[in-house]
Amino acid sequence: MPGDVRSRILIVDDEREITEILSDLLSPDYDCVTCGSAEAALAYLRGNEFALVISDITMPGMSGLDMIPHAKELAPDTVVVMISGMQTVESAIGALRLAPSTI
């Protein structure tokens, strides 16, 4: 409907194909912004509001896990979801440890 404000999602992955696929899937219902690094994501979070951040865990430079505390400081109400093509228990445990204890 005209005038509806769509929730914004920030999609972060160093693999452009992944950000494009996720954006294509989500953009009919959400306003999607994509970037290729945690550093770029933090820059977006400094000046914009997002309801959700979907981020890869493993990226060159700052990892998605390293980004979480910075993202939560900049945007405490933004939900952060981590994804990864690497299936390791250590990554999952690391992400859970960074999640707020109130969830």
C-alpha positions, -999 to 999 in steps of 0.1 A, spaced: 0 0 0 12 35 -6 25 52 25 35 20 42 69 21 58 87 -12 52 112 -25 78 148 -22 67 172 -51 67 210 -48 64 226 -79 47 263 -84 53 284 -109 34 317 -108 16 302 -131 -11 282 -108 -34 261 -137 -47 248 -143 -11 238 -107 -5 221 -106 -39 202 -138 -33 190 -127 2 181 -93 -11 161 -107 -40 142 -131 -16 135 -104 10 130 -72 -10 94 -78 -19 85 -73 17 115 -54 32 138 -25 23 171 -43 19 206 -28 20 236 -49 12 273 -46 20 304 -67 18 321 -63 52 315 -58 89 332 -25 87 308 -12 60 279 -26 80 290 -6 111 292 25 89 256 20 78 245 14 114 260 47 124 237 67 102 206 45 95 180 25 113 176 -12 106 151 -37 121 174 -66 113 210 -73 104 218 -106 87 255 -112 87 279 -139 76 301 -151 105 334 -155 85 346 -125 65 380 -110 59 390 -82 83 364 -80 111 343 -111 114 306 -111 119 311 -123 155 335 -94 161 309 -70 147 281 -80 171 291 -60 201 298 -29 180 265 -33 162 246 -37 195 263 -6 208 253 15 177 218 0 174 207 -18 206 172 -24 193 183 -40 160 181 -78 158 213 -95 146 211 -129 129 243 -147 120 246 -171 90 275 -191 77 284 -216 51 309 -231 75 292 -255 99 312 -255 131 300 -259 166 325 -233 178 310 -206 155 275 -214 168 286 -213 204 305 -180 198 274 -164 184 252 -176 212 276 -163 238 273 -128 222 235 -129 223 218 -109 250 209 -131 280 173 -119 279 164 -138 247 
